[in-house]
Every structure is written in structure tokens, then in C-alpha cells.
Amino acid sequence: MAGLLIAFEGLDQSGKETQAQEVRERLRGKGHKVRLLSFPDYGTSIGEEIARALQGERDYGPDVMQLLFVANRYERKPAMEEWIEGGLFLICDRYRASSIAYGEAHGLDVNWLTDIQKFLPNPDLTILLDISPETALKRKAVGRDRYERNLELLERVRQSYHRQATQPGWQIVDGEQPKAAVTDAVTRIVDERLARR
């Protein structure tokens, strides 16, 4: 049986990494083979370039930034396809919807942002951990990258996520709740999706 691809989306500090790790450990505890990927993947050449740009060492336009983010995912495409076909559960901390949300927030065309990613594996489930930009700022007041510092941009990103979340395969979880409540909600959603395999 083929595996599943579960993507966590949301603003920075929404709990994506924490919840992705929680799901990984829970699925492993049930005997599943699981792999966690975080995007951007800073361990590649393209990922290193993204890190420089986010820290202000490079000055790329929004379109070039999204092309870099998407190319970074394509670097992992062969391995992702192999893992999923082999029955592995793949959990992504950020995936395709991030480029659509951040690109759209910068005024880029949604159809273009969607089209350039169409050959990447489709997520079986996307979980949006929804928090306000103000909450994101409170949770990380220092060391924020160029996107994290712009609250107006982050509000547009959040609006794009909400628009995308009307599509099939999406679930929204209130990320403003205590961590345990978020974990409970995520667990229910993942269990329901697994029951439909």
C-alpha cells in the first residue's frame, strides 16, 4: 500500500514543526515507517541560497524567491516519490501551499504559483495551524527574517491560507489554543484520514 503525504502549513511560530514531530512519533509508535521533511531544506545548495536571501544577504524579487522555494522542493521530489510508493508516511513542515500563500501575498499570480508545482507529489492531507500575525510576533520577538517582520504581509499570507483551505483535503486547527489542545485536534484529524486509507 502506498504511503501518505501530510503537510503542515501556517505562519511561522504556529507550531508546524512541533505538531509534525508529534505526528511522526505517534505514527512510528503504531509501527509505521515515517519521514519528516522541512521546507525550505537548508541542507541543499538552493536551500543555502534561500537562507542568505531570507537574512538579507541577497536581494531577489518575490518571483525569484518563490522559484527558489519551489526548486528546493523539486530537489527532494525523486526521494519523496520513492518513499511514498514504498509505503512510507511523509510529513512536511511547509509544502506547496506556502509558495502560493507567500507568493500571493506579494502580488504574484496564484495560477502560476500552482502550475509550477504541479509535478510535485500531491498532499493527501494539509493541516493549517491558524494563528494571527500578532501571535507569531509574540512567540518570536527577535531574530525574525524579512518575511516574519512584516505584519501586513503576514495578514495577506493568512488570508491566502484561508482561501486555499476551502479546497478538499484541508483541515484548519486553531493554533492559538494551548499546545495539548492543538495536538489533540491534529491527532483526531490524522486518525480520521488514516481510517479512510
Backbone torsions as a table, in degrees:
resi	resn	phi	psi	omega
1	MET	NA	134.9	178.7
2	ALA	-64.9	157.1	179.3
3	GLY	-80.4	-164.5	179.1
4	LEU	-130.2	148.9	173.7
5	LEU	-113.7	116.7	178.8
6	ILE	-112.8	124.6	-179.2
7	ALA	-111.6	136.2	172.2
8	PHE	-104.4	129.8	-179.9
9	GLU	-127.3	163.1	178.5
10	GLY	145.9	172.9	177.5
11	LEU	-65.9	161.7	173.3
12	ASP	-59.7	144.7	-178.6
13	GLN	74.2	14.2	179.2
14	SER	-83.9	-8.9	179.1
15	GLY	101.4	13.7	-177.4
16	LYS	-57.7	-50.5	-177.6
17	GLU	-62.5	-45.9	-179.7
18	THR	-59.2	-49.0	-177.5
19	GLN	-69.7	-35.5	176.7
20	ALA	-61.7	-41.8	178.9
21	GLN	-67.2	-39.0	178.3
22	GLU	-60.7	-45.5	-179.6
23	VAL	-65.3	-42.2	178.9
24	ARG	-56.7	-49.6	-177.1
25	GLU	-65.5	-39.0	-179.7
26	ARG	-65.2	-44.4	179.5
27	LEU	-66.8	-38.8	176.7
28	ARG	-61.7	-39.0	178.5
29	GLY	-62.7	-23.2	177.8
30	LYS	-92.0	4.5	175.5
31	GLY	93.5	8.6	179.7
32	HIS	-85.8	151.0	170.1
33	LYS	-84.3	127.4	-173.3
34	VAL	-136.2	142.4	174.8
35	ARG	-132.3	140.7	178.8
36	LEU	-112.2	126.9	175.4
37	LEU	-118.1	139.4	174.6
38	SER	-115.5	131.5	175.3
39	PHE	-117.5	138.9	-1.5
40	PRO	-62.4	148.0	174.2
41	ASP	-93.8	100.4	-174.5
42	TYR	-74.5	-2.1	-178.9
43	GLY	-84.6	3.0	178.4
44	THR	-111.2	169.4	178.6
45	SER	-61.5	-42.9	178.8
46	ILE	-67.1	-38.5	177.6
47	GLY	-61.4	-38.8	177.4
48	GLU	-63.7	-38.9	178.8
49	GLU	-66.6	-39.2	176.8
50	ILE	-60.8	-43.9	-179.6
51	ALA	-60.1	-42.5	178.5
52	ARG	-62.3	-41.9	-179.0
53	ALA	-66.4	-41.1	-179.1
54	LEU	-67.1	-27.1	178.5
55	GLN	-89.7	2.5	175.9
56	GLY	88.8	8.5	179.4
57	GLU	-81.4	-16.4	177.2
58	ARG	-127.7	151.9	-178.9
59	ASP	-122.7	80.1	178.7
60	TYR	-98.0	149.2	173.9
61	GLY	-71.8	166.1	-178.8
62	PRO	-57.1	-36.4	-179.3
63	ASP	-67.1	-42.4	178.9
64	VAL	-65.2	-40.3	178.5
65	MET	-59.2	-45.8	-178.9
66	GLN	-68.2	-34.5	175.1
67	LEU	-62.5	-38.2	176.9
68	LEU	-65.1	-45.7	179.0
69	PHE	-59.1	-44.7	-178.7
70	VAL	-67.6	-43.1	178.4
71	ALA	-60.3	-35.6	178.4
72	ASN	-62.1	-36.1	176.8
73	ARG	-72.6	-39.9	178.5
74	TYR	-62.7	-28.7	176.0
75	GLU	-58.3	-32.2	-177.3
76	ARG	-94.7	-5.2	-174.3
77	LYS	-55.6	-49.6	-177.8
78	PRO	-57.9	-43.7	180.0
79	ALA	-67.0	-41.2	179.8
80	MET	-60.3	-45.5	-179.8
81	GLU	-63.1	-41.5	180.0
82	GLU	-63.4	-44.6	-179.3
83	TRP	-62.7	-47.0	-177.3
84	ILE	-65.2	-44.8	178.8
85	GLU	-61.6	-29.4	179.8
86	GLY	-83.3	5.4	176.4
87	GLY	90.6	7.8	-178.2
88	LEU	-80.7	146.2	174.2
89	PHE	-90.8	123.4	-177.4
90	LEU	-110.5	124.8	179.5
91	ILE	-114.4	126.2	-178.9
92	CYS	-112.4	127.4	170.8
93	ASP	-90.2	96.0	-169.9
94	ARG	80.4	140.9	177.0
95	TYR	-154.3	-142.1	-171.5
96	ARG	-60.0	-38.8	-175.4
97	ALA	-62.9	-24.4	179.0
98	SER	-63.4	-43.1	179.2
99	SER	-65.2	-37.5	178.3
100	ILE	-66.3	-45.2	-177.2
101	ALA	-65.5	-50.0	-177.1
102	TYR	-73.7	-36.8	177.0
103	GLY	-64.8	-45.7	178.3
104	GLU	-61.5	-38.7	179.1
105	ALA	-63.5	-24.7	176.9
106	HIS	-93.2	5.6	176.7
107	GLY	90.6	10.5	179.2
108	LEU	-80.2	159.6	-176.6
109	ASP	-75.4	125.8	-177.4
110	VAL	-63.2	-39.4	-179.6
111	ASN	-63.0	-40.5	177.7
112	TRP	-64.9	-45.4	-179.4
113	LEU	-61.7	-34.1	178.5
114	THR	-75.2	-43.8	-174.2
115	ASP	-64.1	-39.6	-176.8
116	ILE	-70.7	-10.0	180.0
117	GLN	-110.0	6.4	-170.2
118	LYS	-67.2	-17.4	179.8
119	PHE	-94.6	2.5	173.7
120	LEU	-81.0	152.8	178.1
121	PRO	-57.0	140.9	179.3
122	ASN	-78.8	137.0	173.2
123	PRO	-70.0	142.3	174.0
124	ASP	-83.6	-25.6	-180.0
125	LEU	-151.1	132.1	174.5
126	THR	-121.3	124.7	180.0
127	ILE	-110.1	118.4	177.6
128	LEU	-94.1	116.1	173.9
129	LEU	-91.4	104.3	-167.5
130	ASP	-93.4	117.9	172.1
131	ILE	-134.2	162.7	177.6
132	SER	-81.7	157.3	174.4
133	PRO	-57.8	-34.0	180.0
134	GLU	-65.2	-38.8	177.2
135	THR	-65.7	-41.3	177.7
136	ALA	-58.3	-41.8	-179.6
137	LEU	-65.8	-42.3	-179.7
138	LYS	-63.8	-36.6	-176.9
139	ARG	-76.1	-20.5	177.3
140	LYS	-146.1	93.4	-174.3
141	ALA	-86.2	-23.7	-178.5
142	VAL	-125.0	160.8	176.9
143	GLY	71.1	25.9	-177.5
144	ARG	-83.2	141.6	179.4
145	ASP	-80.4	-177.8	-171.5
146	ARG	-63.9	-29.8	177.1
147	TYR	-77.1	-39.1	-176.2
148	GLU	-67.2	-21.9	-176.7
149	ARG	-82.6	-14.3	-172.4
150	ASN	-101.9	98.4	-175.6
151	LEU	-67.0	-36.0	178.3
152	GLU	-64.1	-41.4	176.7
153	LEU	-61.3	-45.2	-177.8
154	LEU	-64.5	-32.5	176.7
155	GLU	-66.8	-38.1	176.4
156	ARG	-67.7	-37.1	175.8
157	VAL	-60.5	-45.6	-179.6
158	ARG	-61.3	-41.4	178.8
159	GLN	-62.6	-39.6	178.2
160	SER	-64.7	-42.7	177.5
161	TYR	-59.2	-42.8	-179.9
162	HIS	-63.7	-38.7	177.7
163	ARG	-64.6	-45.5	-179.7
164	GLN	-63.9	-32.6	-174.9
165	ALA	-71.2	-3.2	174.4
166	THR	-81.0	-8.9	-179.4
167	GLN	-79.3	156.3	176.2
168	PRO	-58.5	147.2	176.5
169	GLY	90.1	0.0	179.6
170	TRP	-105.0	148.6	171.6
171	GLN	-137.9	139.3	177.9
172	ILE	-106.2	132.7	175.4
173	VAL	-120.8	134.6	178.0
174	ASP	-70.3	104.2	-178.0
175	GLY	-79.0	-1.9	177.9
176	GLU	-80.4	-14.3	-179.4
177	GLN	-69.4	164.0	171.8
178	PRO	-57.7	153.2	-175.5
179	LYS	-53.6	-43.2	-177.4
180	ALA	-62.1	-37.4	179.3
181	ALA	-68.9	-38.9	176.8
182	VAL	-63.1	-45.6	179.3
183	THR	-59.9	-42.5	178.2
184	ASP	-60.3	-44.3	-179.4
185	ALA	-64.6	-44.8	179.4
186	VAL	-62.7	-42.9	-180.0
187	THR	-59.1	-44.6	179.0
188	ARG	-60.6	-44.7	-178.1
189	ILE	-63.1	-46.5	-178.8
190	VAL	-65.5	-43.4	179.4
191	ASP	-60.8	-40.7	178.7
192	GLU	-63.7	-39.5	-179.4
193	ARG	-68.8	-39.5	179.2
194	LEU	-65.6	-33.2	-179.4
195	ALA	-67.4	-19.4	-179.0
196	ARG	-94.9	3.6	-178.8
197	ARG	-65.6	NA	NA
